[in-house]
Amino acid sequence: MRALLVVNPQATSTTPAGRDVLAHALASELKLDVLLTDYRGHAAEMTAQAVADGIELVVALGGDGTVNEVVNGMLAHGLPSDPESAPALAVVPGGSANVFARALGMPRDPMEATGAILNALEEQRSRLVGLGRTADRFFTFNAGLGLDAEVVAAVERARAQGLEATPMRYARTALREYWNERRRPPSMTVEIPGAAPLEGVRLAFVSNTDPWTYLDGRAVRLHPGASFTDGLALFALKDLGLPTITGVLRQALRPDGDPRGRHVARQDAVAWVKVRSDRPLALQIDGDHIGARTEMEFHAVPRALRVVV
């Protein structure tokens, strides 16, 4: 099988020694080429070229940003007419959160994950997953406007200064951005199929699976009914007051997290979500800051990608 290993050498938990060991293990069973990414967008560009050249498997070694680029590269020429026979994706976690890999049930240890991939290939195991799409870009697990995206943007700025994206840094950044948002809360209107527009929303994002994200080893659960097969899930808050936020976080961090409340709006298994804001808000896609937007549409793309798992 012809395979491309896409490695982000800047990913949080990826080391040269570990990368070489993984590449050797994969090369023992696959006809393997290795790409070390140099810049943002490099993984998408080279993956798209590899797919056009007939590659059968793309293995992403890095964080969720690397996975997102690889996925968008794989689908750069359009959705496959037969996803079952299209090139497949495999993911080796190498970042800090690795939400997509962990939601698929992949081991957190890169070597164990590589072993699981080789076993799945030997047994010809794979599954089709749905994706989300917005701003002409696919996303694997979530996208959002507002507070969560402001946190992502702030952490990216810190990483650009050479600071590590640790769970503690995310927590401190989230607290700071929360107080900034409280001083000037946005006002959004959210629409979903078959329902009246929801006005006065302060925070909105959509998920493609559950858990929504992780705090180190702890799952953050906002949509227990969300999955890779049932469309998108909407989570919105109409209030950013401290009682609302602490109540939602307390529920979301429980093993059976199922946040509810009078200021919480949720809907699972929707085909699309439209969001309009009274001012430009930060947009994040799979944990990458994309820029500021006043209006966005998020669409579910069922059975879009074959994943070795």
C-alpha positions as CSV (number, residue, x, y, z in Angstrom):
1,M,0.0,0.0,0.0
2,R,1.3,3.5,-0.9
3,A,1.2,5.8,2.0
4,L,2.3,9.3,3.0
5,L,3.3,10.1,6.5
6,V,2.7,13.8,7.2
7,V,4.6,15.1,10.2
8,N,4.4,18.5,11.9
9,P,7.8,18.7,13.6
10,Q,6.6,21.6,15.7
11,A,3.7,19.7,17.3
12,T,3.7,19.7,21.0
13,S,4.6,16.0,21.7
14,T,6.4,15.1,18.5
15,T,10.1,14.5,18.7
16,P,12.6,13.6,16.0
17,A,13.5,10.3,17.7
18,G,9.8,9.4,18.1
19,R,9.1,10.4,14.5
20,D,11.9,8.2,13.2
21,V,10.7,5.2,15.2
22,L,7.1,5.6,13.9
23,A,8.3,6.0,10.3
24,H,10.4,2.9,10.6
25,A,7.4,0.9,12.0
26,L,5.1,2.1,9.2
27,A,7.7,1.6,6.5
28,S,8.0,-2.1,7.5
29,E,4.4,-2.7,6.2
30,L,3.8,0.2,3.8
31,K,5.5,1.8,0.8
32,L,6.0,5.0,2.7
33,D,7.0,8.6,1.8
34,V,7.5,11.1,4.7
35,L,6.7,14.8,4.6
36,L,7.9,17.2,7.3
37,T,5.8,20.3,7.1
38,D,7.5,23.7,6.9
39,Y,4.7,26.2,7.0
40,R,0.9,26.6,7.6
41,G,-0.9,25.1,4.7
42,H,2.0,22.8,3.6
43,A,0.3,19.6,4.8
44,A,-2.9,20.5,2.8
45,E,-0.9,21.3,-0.4
46,M,1.2,18.1,-0.3
47,T,-1.6,15.9,0.7
48,A,-3.8,17.1,-2.2
49,Q,-0.9,16.4,-4.6
50,A,-0.4,12.9,-3.1
51,V,-4.1,12.1,-3.5
52,A,-4.0,13.3,-7.1
53,D,-1.0,11.0,-7.7
54,G,-2.9,8.0,-6.4
55,I,-1.8,7.6,-2.7
56,E,-3.9,5.1,-0.8
57,L,-3.3,6.1,2.8
58,V,-2.3,9.4,4.5
59,V,-1.1,9.1,8.1
60,A,-1.1,12.4,10.0
61,L,1.4,12.8,12.9
62,G,0.7,16.0,14.8
63,G,-2.1,17.8,16.6
64,D,-5.6,18.6,15.5
65,G,-4.4,21.5,13.2
66,T,-2.2,19.0,11.2
67,V,-5.1,16.6,11.0
68,N,-7.4,19.3,9.7
69,E,-4.9,20.3,7.0
70,V,-4.5,16.7,5.9
71,V,-8.3,16.2,5.7
72,N,-8.7,19.3,3.7
73,G,-5.9,18.3,1.4
74,M,-7.5,14.8,0.9
75,L,-10.8,16.5,-0.1
76,A,-9.3,19.4,-2.1
77,H,-10.5,17.9,-5.4
78,G,-14.0,17.2,-4.1
79,L,-15.9,14.6,-2.1
80,P,-15.3,11.1,-3.4
81,S,-18.1,9.4,-5.2
82,D,-17.3,6.2,-3.4
83,P,-15.8,6.9,0.0
84,E,-15.3,3.2,0.7
85,S,-12.7,3.0,-2.0
86,A,-11.2,6.5,-1.6
87,P,-7.8,7.1,0.0
88,A,-8.0,6.6,3.8
89,L,-6.8,8.7,6.7
90,A,-5.0,7.4,9.8
91,V,-4.1,9.6,12.8
92,V,-1.2,9.3,15.2
93,P,-1.6,11.8,18.1
94,G,1.3,14.2,18.4
95,G,-0.2,17.4,19.7
96,S,-1.5,18.7,23.0
97,A,-5.2,17.9,22.8
98,N,-5.6,15.4,19.9
99,V,-9.4,15.7,20.1
100,F,-10.1,13.9,16.8
101,A,-7.8,11.0,17.4
102,R,-9.1,10.5,20.9
103,A,-12.7,10.8,19.8
104,L,-12.0,8.0,17.3
105,G,-10.7,5.9,20.3
106,M,-7.1,5.9,19.3
107,P,-4.5,5.3,22.0
108,R,-2.9,8.5,23.3
109,D,0.6,7.0,23.1
110,P,2.0,7.5,19.5
111,M,3.7,4.1,19.4
112,E,0.5,2.4,20.6
113,A,-1.5,4.3,18.1
114,T,0.9,3.3,15.3
115,G,0.5,-0.4,16.3
116,A,-3.3,0.0,16.3
117,I,-3.2,1.5,12.8
118,L,-1.0,-1.4,11.5
119,N,-3.4,-3.9,13.1
120,A,-6.4,-2.2,11.5
121,L,-4.7,-2.3,8.1
122,E,-3.9,-6.0,8.5
123,E,-7.5,-6.7,9.4
124,Q,-8.9,-4.2,6.8
125,R,-10.8,-2.2,9.4
126,S,-12.0,1.3,8.7
127,R,-15.0,3.5,9.2
128,L,-16.7,6.3,7.4
129,V,-17.1,9.6,9.4
130,G,-19.0,12.7,8.7
131,L,-17.4,16.1,8.8
132,G,-18.5,19.7,9.2
133,R,-17.8,22.4,6.6
134,T,-17.6,26.2,7.0
135,A,-15.7,29.0,5.3
136,D,-14.9,26.6,2.4
137,R,-13.1,24.4,4.9
138,F,-13.8,21.0,6.4
139,F,-13.6,20.5,10.2
140,T,-13.3,17.2,12.0
141,F,-14.7,17.9,15.5
142,N,-15.8,21.5,16.1
143,A,-15.9,25.2,15.0
144,G,-17.1,28.2,16.9
145,L,-17.5,32.0,17.0
146,G,-16.8,34.1,20.0
147,L,-15.2,33.2,23.3
148,D,-13.7,29.8,22.5
149,A,-12.2,31.2,19.3
150,E,-10.8,34.2,21.2
151,V,-9.1,31.7,23.5
152,V,-7.6,29.8,20.6
153,A,-6.4,33.1,19.0
154,A,-4.7,34.1,22.3
155,V,-3.0,30.8,22.7
156,E,-1.7,30.9,19.1
157,R,-0.2,34.3,19.8
158,A,1.5,32.9,22.9
159,R,2.9,29.9,20.9
160,A,4.2,32.3,18.3
161,Q,6.3,33.8,21.1
162,G,7.7,30.4,21.9
163,L,5.4,29.5,24.8
164,E,4.0,26.0,25.1
165,A,0.3,25.4,24.7
166,T,-0.2,23.6,28.0
167,P,-3.6,22.9,29.7
168,M,-2.7,25.4,32.3
169,R,-2.1,28.1,29.7
170,Y,-5.4,27.3,28.1
171,A,-7.1,27.6,31.4
172,R,-5.5,31.0,32.3
173,T,-6.2,32.3,28.8
174,A,-9.8,31.2,28.9
175,L,-10.3,33.0,32.2
176,R,-8.7,36.2,30.9
177,E,-10.7,36.1,27.6
178,Y,-13.9,35.4,29.6
179,W,-13.6,38.6,31.6
180,N,-12.8,40.5,28.4
181,E,-16.0,39.1,26.8
182,R,-18.1,39.9,29.9
183,R,-17.2,43.6,29.5
184,R,-18.5,43.6,25.9
185,P,-20.7,40.6,25.2
186,P,-21.6,40.0,21.6
187,S,-25.1,39.5,20.4
188,M,-25.7,36.7,17.9
189,T,-28.7,35.2,16.1
190,V,-28.6,31.5,15.5
191,E,-30.7,29.5,13.1
192,I,-31.1,25.7,12.7
193,P,-33.6,23.7,10.5
194,G,-37.2,23.7,11.7
195,A,-36.9,26.2,14.5
196,A,-37.4,29.9,15.1
197,P,-34.2,32.0,15.1
198,L,-32.6,32.2,18.5
199,E,-31.8,35.8,19.4
200,G,-29.4,37.3,21.9
201,V,-26.9,34.5,21.9
202,R,-23.5,35.3,23.6
203,L,-21.6,32.2,22.6
204,A,-22.1,29.7,19.9
205,F,-20.3,26.7,18.4
206,V,-21.0,23.5,16.6
207,S,-19.5,20.1,17.2
208,N,-19.1,17.0,15.0
209,T,-18.6,14.6,17.8
210,D,-18.4,14.1,21.6
211,P,-16.4,14.9,23.6
212,W,-16.1,18.5,22.5
213,T,-12.5,18.8,23.7
214,Y,-10.2,17.7,26.5
215,L,-8.4,19.2,29.5
216,D,-5.3,17.1,29.6
217,G,-6.7,13.6,30.3
218,R,-10.2,14.8,31.2
219,A,-13.0,14.9,28.6
220,V,-15.2,18.0,28.3
221,R,-18.7,16.8,27.3
222,L,-21.3,19.2,26.0
223,H,-23.1,16.9,23.5
224,P,-23.5,13.4,24.7
225,G,-25.7,12.7,21.7
226,A,-23.2,13.9,19.1
227,S,-21.4,11.5,16.8
228,F,-19.5,11.3,13.6
229,T,-22.6,9.8,11.9
230,D,-25.5,12.1,12.9
231,G,-24.8,15.6,11.6
232,L,-23.8,18.6,13.7
233,A,-24.6,19.5,17.3
234,L,-25.2,23.1,18.3
235,F,-24.3,24.5,21.7
236,A,-25.2,28.1,22.6
237,L,-25.3,30.3,25.7
238,K,-27.6,33.3,26.1
239,D,-25.8,34.5,29.2
240,L,-22.1,34.7,30.1
241,G,-22.7,35.4,33.8
242,L,-20.5,33.6,36.3
243,P,-23.3,31.3,37.6
244,T,-24.1,30.2,34.1
245,I,-20.5,29.5,33.1
246,T,-19.5,27.7,36.3
247,G,-22.7,25.6,36.1
248,V,-22.0,24.6,32.5
249,L,-18.3,23.8,33.3
250,R,-19.3,21.7,36.3
251,Q,-21.7,19.6,34.3
252,A,-19.4,19.4,31.2
253,L,-16.5,18.0,33.3
254,R,-18.5,15.2,34.8
255,P,-17.9,11.8,33.2
256,D,-21.6,11.8,32.1
257,G,-21.6,15.5,31.2
258,D,-24.9,16.7,29.9
259,P,-25.1,20.5,30.5
260,R,-28.5,22.0,30.7
261,G,-30.0,25.2,32.1
262,R,-32.3,28.1,31.2
263,H,-29.6,30.0,29.4
264,V,-28.3,26.9,27.5
265,A,-29.6,26.1,24.0
266,R,-28.6,22.7,22.5
267,Q,-29.6,20.7,19.5
268,D,-28.1,17.5,18.1
269,A,-28.2,16.0,14.7
270,V,-28.8,19.1,12.6
271,A,-27.9,19.5,8.9
272,W,-26.8,23.1,9.2
273,V,-26.4,26.0,11.6
274,K,-26.3,29.7,10.7
275,V,-24.9,32.4,13.0
276,R,-25.0,36.2,12.6
277,S,-23.3,38.6,14.9
278,D,-23.6,42.3,15.6
279,R,-19.8,42.7,15.3
280,P,-16.9,40.7,13.9
281,L,-16.0,37.8,16.2
282,A,-13.1,35.4,16.1
283,L,-13.7,32.1,14.3
284,Q,-11.9,28.8,15.2
285,I,-12.0,25.6,13.2
286,D,-10.6,22.5,14.8
287,G,-8.7,24.6,17.3
288,D,-7.2,26.9,14.6
289,H,-7.9,30.6,14.6
290,I,-9.2,31.6,11.1
291,G,-10.0,35.3,11.5
292,A,-13.0,37.4,12.4
293,R,-16.5,37.0,10.9
294,T,-19.9,38.5,11.4
295,E,-21.9,35.7,9.6
296,M,-21.2,32.0,9.2
297,E,-22.9,28.9,8.0
298,F,-21.9,25.4,9.2
299,H,-23.0,22.4,7.2
300,A,-22.9,18.7,8.0
301,V,-21.1,16.5,5.4
302,P,-22.1,12.9,6.0
303,R,-19.9,9.9,5.1
304,A,-17.2,12.2,3.9
305,L,-14.0,10.4,4.9
306,R,-12.7,6.8,5.4
307,V,-10.6,6.5,8.6
308,V,-8.4,3.5,9.6
309,V,-9.2,2.8,13.2
